[in-house]
C-alpha cells in the first residue's frame, strides 16, 4: 500500500513539475501565450511573494529529484510513460473529427499569437 501511495504521490508531483516547466516554455511574459497579460512589473504584494515562494519551492524540488537516484529514475519512468500515453492518445484521436478540428483551430491561434508577438518585438 505504501508503494502505491508513494508512486501516486511522486507521479502527481512529477506530472505537476513537467506541466509547469512545459507551460512556462510555451508562454510569453505575463503567463499568457503571445506575451499579453500582466507582466512582472505589475505584480506586487502577496501575489508576487506567493509566486516567488512557489518558484523557489520548484527549484528545490527539481534539485532534490536530480540529486536522488531513486527519484530521478522515477521521473524518467514517468516522462517515458507520458510520452507513450501521448503517442497512443494521438493515434486514437487521429480519427476523431471533432478533436482534429479543435486541434487545428488551436494551432491557428498559436500561429496568430506568434505573429503578433513578432510584430510587437519588431516595433520595440
DSSP file (Angstrom, degrees, kcal/mol; ACC not computed):
  #  RESIDUE AA STRUCTURE BP1 BP2  ACC     N-H-->O    O-->H-N    N-H-->O    O-->H-N    TCO  KAPPA ALPHA  PHI   PSI    X-CA   Y-CA   Z-CA
    1    1 A X     >        0   0    0      0, 0.0     4,-2.5     0, 0.0     5,-0.2   0.000 360.0 360.0 360.0 -39.2    0.0    0.0    0.0
    2    2 A X  H  >  +     0   0    0      1,-0.2     4,-2.8     2,-0.2     5,-0.2   0.897 360.0  52.3 -64.0 -38.7    2.9    2.3    0.8
    3    3 A X  H  > S+     0   0    0      2,-0.2     4,-2.6     1,-0.2    -1,-0.2   0.898 110.0  48.4 -64.2 -39.5    4.4    1.7   -2.6
    4    4 A X  H  > S+     0   0    0      2,-0.2     4,-2.7     1,-0.2     5,-0.2   0.941 113.5  46.1 -65.4 -47.1    1.2    2.6   -4.3
    5    5 A X  H  X S+     0   0    0     -4,-2.5     4,-2.8     1,-0.2    -2,-0.2   0.911 114.0  48.8 -63.0 -41.7    0.7    5.8   -2.3
    6    6 A X  H  X S+     0   0    0     -4,-2.8     4,-3.0     2,-0.2     5,-0.3   0.916 111.9  49.3 -63.5 -42.6    4.3    6.8   -2.9
    7    7 A X  H  X S+     0   0    0     -4,-2.6     4,-2.7    -5,-0.2    -2,-0.2   0.920 113.0  46.5 -62.5 -44.0    4.0    6.1   -6.6
    8    8 A X  H  X S+     0   0    0     -4,-2.7     4,-2.6     2,-0.2    -2,-0.2   0.927 114.3  48.2 -64.1 -44.8    0.8    8.1   -6.9
    9    9 A X  H  X S+     0   0    0     -4,-2.8     4,-2.5    -5,-0.2    -2,-0.2   0.937 115.4  43.4 -62.0 -48.0    2.3   11.0   -4.9
   10   10 A X  H  X S+     0   0    0     -4,-3.0     4,-3.1     2,-0.2     5,-0.3   0.895 113.0  53.0 -66.0 -39.4    5.6   11.0   -6.9
   11   11 A X  H  X S+     0   0    0     -4,-2.7     4,-2.5    -5,-0.3    -2,-0.2   0.930 111.3  45.8 -60.2 -45.1    3.6   10.7  -10.1
   12   12 A X  H  X S+     0   0    0     -4,-2.6     4,-2.3     2,-0.2    -2,-0.2   0.917 114.0  49.1 -63.7 -43.9    1.4   13.6   -9.2
   13   13 A X  H  X S+     0   0    0     -4,-2.5     4,-2.3    -5,-0.2    -2,-0.2   0.940 114.6  43.8 -61.1 -48.4    4.4   15.7   -8.2
   14   14 A X  H  X S+     0   0    0     -4,-3.1     4,-3.0     2,-0.2     5,-0.2   0.864 111.4  53.6 -69.1 -35.3    6.4   14.9  -11.3
   15   15 A X  H  X S+     0   0    0     -4,-2.5     4,-2.8    -5,-0.3    -1,-0.2   0.920 110.4  48.6 -62.7 -42.1    3.4   15.5  -13.6
   16   16 A X  H  X S+     0   0    0     -4,-2.3     4,-2.5     2,-0.2    -2,-0.2   0.910 113.0  47.0 -62.4 -42.9    3.0   18.9  -11.9
   17   17 A X  H  X S+     0   0    0     -4,-2.3     4,-2.8     2,-0.2     5,-0.2   0.939 113.5  48.1 -64.2 -47.1    6.6   19.7  -12.4
   18   18 A X  H  X S+     0   0    0     -4,-3.0     4,-2.7     1,-0.2     5,-0.2   0.935 113.8  46.6 -59.6 -47.6    6.6   18.5  -16.0
   19   19 A X  H  X S+     0   0    0     -4,-2.8     4,-3.0    -5,-0.2     5,-0.2   0.917 112.8  50.1 -61.7 -43.5    3.4   20.5  -16.8
   20   20 A X  H  X S+     0   0    0     -4,-2.5     4,-2.2    -5,-0.2    -2,-0.2   0.933 113.1  44.9 -62.7 -46.4    4.8   23.6  -15.1
   21   21 A X  H  X S+     0   0    0     -4,-2.8     4,-1.8     2,-0.2    -2,-0.2   0.939 115.8  47.6 -63.0 -46.7    8.1   23.5  -16.9
   22   22 A X  H  X S+     0   0    0     -4,-2.7     4,-1.7    -5,-0.2    -2,-0.2   0.918 112.7  48.1 -60.8 -45.0    6.4   22.8  -20.3
   23   23 A X  H  X S+     0   0    0     -4,-3.0     4,-1.0     1,-0.2    -1,-0.2   0.852 108.4  54.5 -69.3 -32.1    3.8   25.6  -19.8
   24   24 A X  H  < S+     0   0    0     -4,-2.2     3,-0.3    -5,-0.2    -1,-0.2   0.881 108.7  49.2 -66.4 -36.3    6.5   28.1  -18.8
   25   25 A X  H  < S+     0   0    0     -4,-1.8    -1,-0.2     1,-0.2    -2,-0.2   0.855 113.0  47.4 -68.5 -33.9    8.3   27.3  -22.0
   26   26 A X  H  < S+     0   0    0     -4,-1.7     2,-0.3    -5,-0.1     8,-0.3   0.611 102.7  76.0 -84.1 -13.8    5.2   27.8  -24.1
   27   27 A X     <  -     0   0    0     -4,-1.0     6,-0.2    -3,-0.3     3,-0.1  -0.690  67.1-143.0-105.1 153.4    4.0   31.0  -22.5
   28   28 A X    >   -     0   0    0      4,-0.8     3,-1.7    -2,-0.3     4,-0.1  -0.181  53.1 -43.0 -94.1-167.8    5.3   34.5  -23.0
   29   29 A X  G >  S+     0   0    0      1,-0.3     3,-0.7     2,-0.2    -1,-0.2  -0.280 128.9  29.0 -57.6 141.7    5.7   37.3  -20.5
   30   30 A X  G 3  S-     0   0    0      1,-0.2     8,-0.5    -3,-0.1    -1,-0.3   0.448 123.0 -86.9  85.2  -0.8    2.7   37.6  -18.1
   31   31 A X  G <  S+     0   0    0     -3,-1.7     2,-0.4     1,-0.2    -1,-0.2   0.551  98.3 112.2  80.8   6.8    2.0   33.9  -18.4
   32   32 A X  S X  S-     0   0    0     -3,-0.7     3,-2.4     4,-0.6    -4,-0.8  -0.943  77.3-102.1-117.0 134.6   -0.2   34.2  -21.5
   33   33 A X  G >  S+     0   0    0     -2,-0.4     3,-0.5     1,-0.3    -6,-0.1  -0.217 110.3  27.9 -51.7 136.7    0.7   32.8  -24.9
   34   34 A X  G 3  S-     0   0    0     -8,-0.3    -1,-0.3     1,-0.2    -7,-0.1   0.360 123.9 -86.9  90.5  -6.2    2.0   35.6  -27.1
   35   35 A X  G <  S+     0   0    0     -3,-2.4    -1,-0.2     1,-0.3    -2,-0.2   0.601  84.8 136.4  84.7  11.4    3.2   37.7  -24.2
   36   36 A X    <   +     0   0    0     -3,-0.5    -4,-0.6    -4,-0.3    -1,-0.3  -0.494  40.0  44.9 -86.7 162.8    0.0   39.5  -23.4
   37   37 A X  S    S-     0   0    0     -2,-0.1     2,-0.1    -6,-0.1    -6,-0.1  -0.665  97.9  -6.1 109.4-162.8   -1.3   40.0  -19.9
   38   38 A X        -     0   0    0     -8,-0.5     2,-0.2    -2,-0.2    -6,-0.2  -0.424  60.7-151.2 -72.6 141.8    0.3   41.0  -16.6
   39   39 A X    >>  -     0   0    0     -2,-0.1     3,-1.2   -10,-0.1     4,-0.9  -0.624  32.9-100.7-104.4 170.4    4.0   41.5  -16.5
   40   40 A X  T 34 S+     0   0    0      1,-0.3     3,-0.2    -2,-0.2    -1,-0.1   0.777 119.3  65.7 -60.3 -26.6    6.2   41.0  -13.5
   41   41 A X  T 34 S+     0   0    0      1,-0.2    -1,-0.3     3,-0.0    -3,-0.0   0.829 100.5  49.2 -66.4 -31.2    6.3   44.8  -13.1
   42   42 A X  T <4 S+     0   0    0     -3,-1.2     2,-0.4     2,-0.0    -1,-0.2   0.735  89.6  95.1 -81.3 -23.1    2.6   44.8  -12.2
   43   43 A X     <  +     0   0    0     -4,-0.9     2,-0.3    -3,-0.2    -3,-0.0  -0.554  50.6 151.7 -75.7 125.9    2.7   42.1   -9.7
   44   44 A X    >   +     0   0    0     -2,-0.4     3,-0.7     4,-0.0     4,-0.4  -0.948  37.7  14.6-144.5 164.1    3.1   43.4   -6.2
   45   45 A X  T 3> S-     0   0    0     -2,-0.3     4,-2.1     1,-0.2     3,-0.3  -0.345 117.4 -10.6  75.0-147.9    2.2   42.3   -2.7
   46   46 A X  H 3> S+     0   0    0      1,-0.2     4,-2.7     2,-0.2    -1,-0.2   0.798 131.5  56.9 -64.7 -30.4    1.1   38.8   -1.7
   47   47 A X  H <> S+     0   0    0     -3,-0.7     4,-2.3     2,-0.2    -1,-0.2   0.918 108.9  46.0 -67.6 -41.8    0.7   37.5   -5.2
   48   48 A X  H  > S+     0   0    0     -4,-0.4     4,-2.2    -3,-0.3    -2,-0.2   0.915 114.5  48.4 -65.1 -42.0    4.3   38.4   -6.1
   49   49 A X  H  X S+     0   0    0     -4,-2.1     4,-2.6     2,-0.2    -2,-0.2   0.915 111.1  49.9 -64.7 -42.6    5.5   36.9   -2.9
   50   50 A X  H  X S+     0   0    0     -4,-2.7     4,-2.5     1,-0.2    -2,-0.2   0.904 111.1  49.9 -63.0 -41.4    3.5   33.7   -3.4
   51   51 A X  H  X S+     0   0    0     -4,-2.3     4,-2.2     2,-0.2    -1,-0.2   0.904 111.6  48.0 -63.5 -41.5    4.8   33.4   -7.0
   52   52 A X  H  X S+     0   0    0     -4,-2.2     4,-2.3     2,-0.2    -2,-0.2   0.899 111.6  50.0 -67.0 -40.8    8.4   33.8   -5.8
   53   53 A X  H  X S+     0   0    0     -4,-2.6     4,-2.5     2,-0.2    -2,-0.2   0.929 111.6  48.5 -62.0 -45.3    7.9   31.2   -3.0
   54   54 A X  H  X S+     0   0    0     -4,-2.5     4,-2.4     1,-0.2    -2,-0.2   0.887 110.1  52.1 -63.7 -38.8    6.4   28.7   -5.5
   55   55 A X  H  X S+     0   0    0     -4,-2.2     4,-2.1     2,-0.2    -1,-0.2   0.921 111.3  46.4 -62.9 -44.2    9.3   29.3   -7.9
   56   56 A X  H  X S+     0   0    0     -4,-2.3     4,-2.2     2,-0.2    -2,-0.2   0.897 111.4  52.0 -65.8 -39.8   11.9   28.7   -5.1
   57   57 A X  H  X S+     0   0    0     -4,-2.5     4,-2.5     1,-0.2    -2,-0.2   0.920 108.7  51.2 -60.6 -43.3   10.0   25.6   -4.0
   58   58 A X  H  X S+     0   0    0     -4,-2.4     4,-2.6     1,-0.2    -2,-0.2   0.907 108.2  51.5 -61.1 -43.3   10.0   24.3   -7.6
   59   59 A X  H  X S+     0   0    0     -4,-2.1     4,-2.5     1,-0.2    -1,-0.2   0.913 111.0  48.0 -60.5 -42.9   13.8   24.8   -7.8
   60   60 A X  H  X S+     0   0    0     -4,-2.2     4,-2.5     2,-0.2    -2,-0.2   0.906 111.2  50.8 -64.4 -41.9   14.3   22.9   -4.5
   61   61 A X  H  X S+     0   0    0     -4,-2.5     4,-2.4     2,-0.2    -2,-0.2   0.930 111.8  47.0 -60.8 -45.9   12.1   20.1   -5.8
   62   62 A X  H  X S+     0   0    0     -4,-2.6     4,-2.5     1,-0.2    -2,-0.2   0.915 112.7  49.1 -64.1 -43.4   14.0   19.8   -9.1
   63   63 A X  H  X S+     0   0    0     -4,-2.5     4,-1.7     2,-0.2    -1,-0.2   0.901 111.3  50.5 -62.5 -40.6   17.4   19.8   -7.3
   64   64 A X  H  X S+     0   0    0     -4,-2.5     4,-1.2     2,-0.2    -2,-0.2   0.920 111.5  47.3 -63.6 -44.4   16.1   17.1   -4.9
   65   65 A X  H  < S+     0   0    0     -4,-2.4     3,-0.4     1,-0.2     7,-0.4   0.918 112.5  49.6 -63.4 -43.2   15.0   14.9   -7.8
   66   66 A X  H  < S+     0   0    0     -4,-2.5    -1,-0.2     1,-0.2    -2,-0.2   0.799 113.5  46.2 -67.3 -28.3   18.2   15.4   -9.7
   67   67 A X  H  < S+     0   0    0     -4,-1.7     2,-0.6    -5,-0.2    -1,-0.2   0.620 101.1  72.1 -91.4 -12.7   20.3   14.5   -6.6
   68   68 A X     X  -     0   0    0     -4,-1.2     4,-2.8    -3,-0.4     5,-0.2  -0.904  66.9-156.5-106.6 113.7   18.4   11.4   -5.6
   69   69 A X  H  > S+     0   0    0     -2,-0.6     4,-2.4     1,-0.2     5,-0.2   0.866  93.4  51.4 -57.4 -38.6   18.9    8.5   -8.0
   70   70 A X  H  > S+     0   0    0      2,-0.2     4,-2.2     1,-0.2    -1,-0.2   0.935 113.6  43.1 -65.6 -45.7   15.6    6.8   -7.0
   71   71 A X  H  > S+     0   0    0      2,-0.2     4,-2.7     1,-0.2    -2,-0.2   0.893 113.3  52.7 -66.3 -39.1   13.6   10.0   -7.6
   72   72 A X  H  X S+     0   0    0     -4,-2.8     4,-2.3    -7,-0.4    -2,-0.2   0.916 109.5  48.7 -63.2 -42.0   15.5   10.7  -10.8
   73   73 A X  H  X S+     0   0    0     -4,-2.4     4,-2.3    -5,-0.2    -1,-0.2   0.917 111.4  50.0 -63.5 -43.2   14.7    7.2  -12.1
   74   74 A X  H  X S+     0   0    0     -4,-2.2     4,-2.7     1,-0.2    -2,-0.2   0.909 109.7  51.1 -61.3 -41.9   11.0    7.6  -11.2
   75   75 A X  H  X S+     0   0    0     -4,-2.7     4,-2.6     1,-0.2    -1,-0.2   0.915 110.1  49.1 -62.4 -42.2   10.9   10.9  -13.0
   76   76 A X  H  X S+     0   0    0     -4,-2.3     4,-2.4     2,-0.2    -1,-0.2   0.893 111.7  49.5 -64.0 -39.8   12.5    9.3  -16.1
   77   77 A X  H  X S+     0   0    0     -4,-2.3     4,-2.6     2,-0.2    -2,-0.2   0.922 112.1  47.6 -64.6 -44.0    9.9    6.5  -16.0
   78   78 A X  H  X S+     0   0    0     -4,-2.7     4,-2.7     2,-0.2    -2,-0.2   0.914 111.5  50.7 -64.3 -42.7    7.1    8.9  -15.7
   79   79 A X  H  X S+     0   0    0     -4,-2.6     4,-2.1     2,-0.2    -1,-0.2   0.921 111.4  48.5 -60.7 -44.1    8.4   11.0  -18.5
   80   80 A X  H  X S+     0   0    0     -4,-2.4     4,-2.3     1,-0.2    -2,-0.2   0.920 112.3  48.3 -62.0 -44.3    8.7    7.9  -20.7
   81   81 A X  H  X S+     0   0    0     -4,-2.6     4,-2.8     1,-0.2    -2,-0.2   0.875 109.0  53.7 -64.7 -37.3    5.1    6.8  -19.8
   82   82 A X  H  X S+     0   0    0     -4,-2.7     4,-2.5     2,-0.2    -1,-0.2   0.908 109.1  48.7 -64.2 -40.3    3.8   10.3  -20.5
   83   83 A X  H  X S+     0   0    0     -4,-2.1     4,-2.5     2,-0.2    -2,-0.2   0.924 112.2  48.5 -63.5 -44.0    5.4   10.2  -24.0
   84   84 A X  H  X S+     0   0    0     -4,-2.3     4,-2.6     2,-0.2     5,-0.3   0.920 111.7  49.7 -61.6 -43.9    3.9    6.7  -24.6
   85   85 A X  H  X S+     0   0    0     -4,-2.8     4,-2.8     1,-0.2    -2,-0.2   0.929 111.2  49.1 -60.4 -45.8    0.5    7.9  -23.4
   86   86 A X  H  X S+     0   0    0     -4,-2.5     4,-2.5     2,-0.2    -2,-0.2   0.907 111.9  48.7 -61.9 -43.1    0.6   11.0  -25.7
   87   87 A X  H  X S+     0   0    0     -4,-2.5     4,-1.9     2,-0.2    -1,-0.2   0.939 115.4  42.9 -62.9 -47.8    1.6    8.9  -28.7
   88   88 A X  H  X S+     0   0    0     -4,-2.6     4,-2.3     1,-0.2    -2,-0.2   0.877 113.6  52.4 -68.0 -37.0   -1.1    6.3  -28.2
   89   89 A X  H  X S+     0   0    0     -4,-2.8     4,-2.6    -5,-0.3    -1,-0.2   0.927 109.3  48.8 -63.8 -44.8   -3.7    9.0  -27.4
   90   90 A X  H  X S+     0   0    0     -4,-2.5     4,-0.8     1,-0.2    -1,-0.2   0.864 109.7  52.9 -64.9 -35.1   -2.8   10.9  -30.6
   91   91 A X  H >< S+     0   0    0     -4,-1.9     3,-0.6     2,-0.2     4,-0.3   0.937 112.6  44.1 -62.4 -45.9   -3.1    7.7  -32.6
   92   92 A X  H >< S+     0   0    0     -4,-2.3     3,-0.8     1,-0.2    -2,-0.2   0.883 115.4  48.2 -66.3 -38.3   -6.6    7.0  -31.2
   93   93 A X  H >< S+     0   0    0     -4,-2.6     3,-1.5     1,-0.2     7,-0.2   0.557  85.7  88.8 -82.1  -7.0   -7.7   10.6  -31.7
   94   94 A X  T << S+     0   0    0     -4,-0.8    -1,-0.2    -3,-0.6    -2,-0.1   0.749  93.0  44.8 -63.6 -21.2   -6.4   10.8  -35.2
   95   95 A X  T <  S+     0   0    0     -3,-0.8     2,-0.9    -4,-0.3    -1,-0.3   0.432  87.6 101.3-100.1  -0.7   -9.9    9.5  -36.4
   96   96 A X    <>  -     0   0    0     -3,-1.5     4,-2.3     1,-0.2     5,-0.2  -0.757  55.1-166.2 -88.3 107.3  -11.9   11.8  -34.1
   97   97 A X  H  > S+     0   0    0     -2,-0.9     4,-2.4     1,-0.2     5,-0.2   0.891  84.9  51.5 -63.6 -42.9  -13.1   14.6  -36.4
   98   98 A X  H  > S+     0   0    0      1,-0.2     4,-2.4     2,-0.2    -1,-0.2   0.935 111.8  47.4 -60.9 -45.6  -14.2   17.0  -33.6
   99   99 A X  H  > S+     0   0    0      1,-0.2     4,-2.8     2,-0.2    -2,-0.2   0.923 111.8  49.9 -61.1 -45.4  -10.8   16.7  -31.8
  100  100 A X  H  X S+     0   0    0     -4,-2.3     4,-2.2    -7,-0.2    -1,-0.2   0.869 110.1  51.0 -63.8 -37.1   -8.9   17.2  -35.1
  101  101 A X  H  X S+     0   0    0     -4,-2.4     4,-2.1     2,-0.2    -1,-0.2   0.929 112.8  45.3 -64.6 -45.5  -11.0   20.3  -35.8
  102  102 A X  H  X S+     0   0    0     -4,-2.4     4,-2.4     2,-0.2    -2,-0.2   0.892 111.6  52.9 -64.6 -39.8  -10.3   21.8  -32.4
  103  103 A X  H  X S+     0   0    0     -4,-2.8     4,-2.3     2,-0.2    -1,-0.2   0.914 109.6  48.4 -61.9 -44.0   -6.6   20.9  -32.7
  104  104 A X  H  X S+     0   0    0     -4,-2.2     4,-2.3     2,-0.2    -1,-0.2   0.903 110.5  51.5 -62.9 -42.0   -6.4   22.7  -36.0
  105  105 A X  H  X S+     0   0    0     -4,-2.1     4,-2.1     1,-0.2    -2,-0.2   0.911 109.9  49.4 -62.2 -42.2   -8.1   25.7  -34.5
  106  106 A X  H  X S+     0   0    0     -4,-2.4     4,-2.4     2,-0.2    -2,-0.2   0.898 109.7  51.4 -64.7 -40.3   -5.7   25.8  -31.6
  107  107 A X  H  X S+     0   0    0     -4,-2.3     4,-2.2     1,-0.2    -1,-0.2   0.906 109.6  50.4 -62.1 -41.7   -2.7   25.6  -34.0
  108  108 A X  H  X S+     0   0    0     -4,-2.3     4,-2.2     1,-0.2    -1,-0.2   0.902 109.9  50.5 -62.8 -40.8   -4.0   28.5  -36.0
  109  109 A X  H  X S+     0   0    0     -4,-2.1     4,-2.6     2,-0.2    -2,-0.2   0.915 109.2  50.8 -64.0 -42.8   -4.5   30.5  -32.8
  110  110 A X  H  X S+     0   0    0     -4,-2.4     4,-2.5     1,-0.2    -1,-0.2   0.904 109.6  50.7 -61.9 -41.3   -0.9   29.8  -31.7
  111  111 A X  H  X S+     0   0    0     -4,-2.2     4,-2.4     2,-0.2    -1,-0.2   0.916 110.6  49.3 -62.3 -42.3    0.4   30.9  -35.1
  112  112 A X  H  X S+     0   0    0     -4,-2.2     4,-2.4     2,-0.2    -2,-0.2   0.921 111.2  49.2 -63.0 -44.2   -1.6   34.1  -34.8
  113  113 A X  H  X S+     0   0    0     -4,-2.6     4,-2.5     1,-0.2    -2,-0.2   0.903 110.9  50.7 -61.6 -40.8   -0.2   34.8  -31.3
  114  114 A X  H  X S+     0   0    0     -4,-2.5     4,-2.4     2,-0.2    -1,-0.2   0.910 109.7  49.7 -64.6 -42.2    3.3   34.1  -32.5
  115  115 A X  H  X S+     0   0    0     -4,-2.4     4,-2.3     2,-0.2    -2,-0.2   0.912 111.4  48.9 -62.7 -42.5    2.9   36.5  -35.4
  116  116 A X  H  X S+     0   0    0     -4,-2.4     4,-2.5     2,-0.2    -2,-0.2   0.907 110.5  51.2 -62.6 -41.6    1.5   39.2  -33.1
  117  117 A X  H  X S+     0   0    0     -4,-2.5     4,-2.4     1,-0.2    -2,-0.2   0.919 110.6  48.2 -62.8 -43.5    4.4   38.7  -30.7
  118  118 A X  H  X S+     0   0    0     -4,-2.4     4,-2.0     2,-0.2    -1,-0.2   0.885 110.8  51.5 -64.5 -38.6    6.9   39.0  -33.6
  119  119 A X  H  X S+     0   0    0     -4,-2.3     4,-1.3     2,-0.2    -2,-0.2   0.919 110.9  47.8 -63.0 -43.6    5.2   42.2  -34.7
  120  120 A X  H  X S+     0   0    0     -4,-2.5     4,-1.0     1,-0.2     3,-0.2   0.896 111.6  50.1 -65.6 -39.5    5.4   43.7  -31.2
  121  121 A X  H  < S+     0   0    0     -4,-2.4     3,-0.3     1,-0.2    -1,-0.2   0.856 108.6  53.1 -66.8 -33.5    9.0   42.8  -30.9
  122  122 A X  H  < S+     0   0    0     -4,-2.0    -1,-0.2     1,-0.2    -2,-0.2   0.779 106.7  53.2 -69.9 -26.8    9.7   44.4  -34.3
  123  123 A X  H  <        0   0    0     -4,-1.3    -1,-0.2    -3,-0.2    -2,-0.2   0.705 360.0 360.0 -80.8 -21.1    8.1   47.6  -33.1
  124  124 A X     <        0   0    0     -4,-1.0    -1,-0.2    -3,-0.3    -2,-0.1   0.489 360.0 360.0 -75.7 360.0   10.2   47.9  -30.0
